[in-house]
């Protein structure tokens, strides 16, 4: 029987998904507390960007609109 292989595009997709997810050997060896601290850092970063965007949106609205 002939073995089925994945198309080149799908293989590339899986490689990019793994690289994007940060699945390295170091990530696999982290303890749960290290994972939680990394999650905390990322949440703080995302929330700070969200708040800055929210503030910039309010400032832009008050400056450039007559509402």
C-alpha positions as CSV (number, residue, x, y, z in Angstrom):
1,X,0.0,0.0,0.0
2,X,1.1,3.5,-0.7
3,X,1.4,5.8,2.3
4,X,-0.6,9.1,2.2
5,X,1.5,12.2,2.7
6,X,0.3,15.7,3.5
7,X,0.3,18.3,0.8
8,X,3.1,20.8,1.0
9,X,0.8,23.6,1.9
10,X,-0.6,21.7,4.9
11,X,2.9,20.8,6.1
12,X,3.9,24.5,5.9
13,X,0.7,25.4,7.8
14,X,1.5,23.0,10.6
15,X,5.1,24.3,10.8
16,X,3.9,27.9,11.0
17,X,1.3,27.0,13.6
18,X,3.9,25.3,15.8
19,X,6.3,28.2,15.4
20,X,3.6,30.8,16.1
21,X,2.4,29.0,19.2
22,X,5.9,29.1,20.6
23,X,6.1,25.3,21.0
24,X,9.8,25.0,21.7
25,X,11.5,22.5,23.9
26,X,11.9,25.2,26.5
27,X,8.2,25.8,26.6
28,X,7.5,22.1,27.1
29,X,9.9,22.1,30.1
30,X,8.3,25.0,31.9
31,X,6.5,24.4,35.2
32,X,2.9,25.5,35.8
33,X,3.9,28.5,37.8
34,X,6.2,29.7,34.9
35,X,3.4,29.2,32.5
36,X,1.1,31.2,34.7
37,X,3.6,34.0,35.0
38,X,4.0,34.1,31.2
39,X,0.2,34.2,30.8
40,X,0.1,37.1,33.4
41,X,2.7,39.0,31.4
42,X,0.8,38.5,28.1
43,X,-2.5,39.5,29.7
44,X,-1.0,42.7,31.1
45,X,0.5,43.5,27.7
46,X,-2.8,42.9,25.8
47,X,-4.9,44.8,28.4
48,X,-2.5,47.8,28.4
49,X,-2.6,48.0,24.5
50,X,-6.5,47.8,24.7
51,X,-6.7,50.6,27.3
52,X,-4.3,52.8,25.3
53,X,-6.3,52.3,22.2
54,X,-9.5,53.1,24.1
55,X,-8.1,56.3,25.4
56,X,-6.7,57.3,22.0
57,X,-10.2,56.6,20.5
58,X,-11.9,58.8,23.0
59,X,-9.3,61.6,22.5
60,X,-9.7,61.4,18.7
61,X,-13.5,61.5,19.0
62,X,-13.5,64.6,21.1
63,X,-10.9,66.4,19.1
64,X,-12.0,65.7,15.5
65,X,-15.8,65.3,15.8
66,X,-18.5,67.8,16.9
67,X,-20.5,65.3,18.9
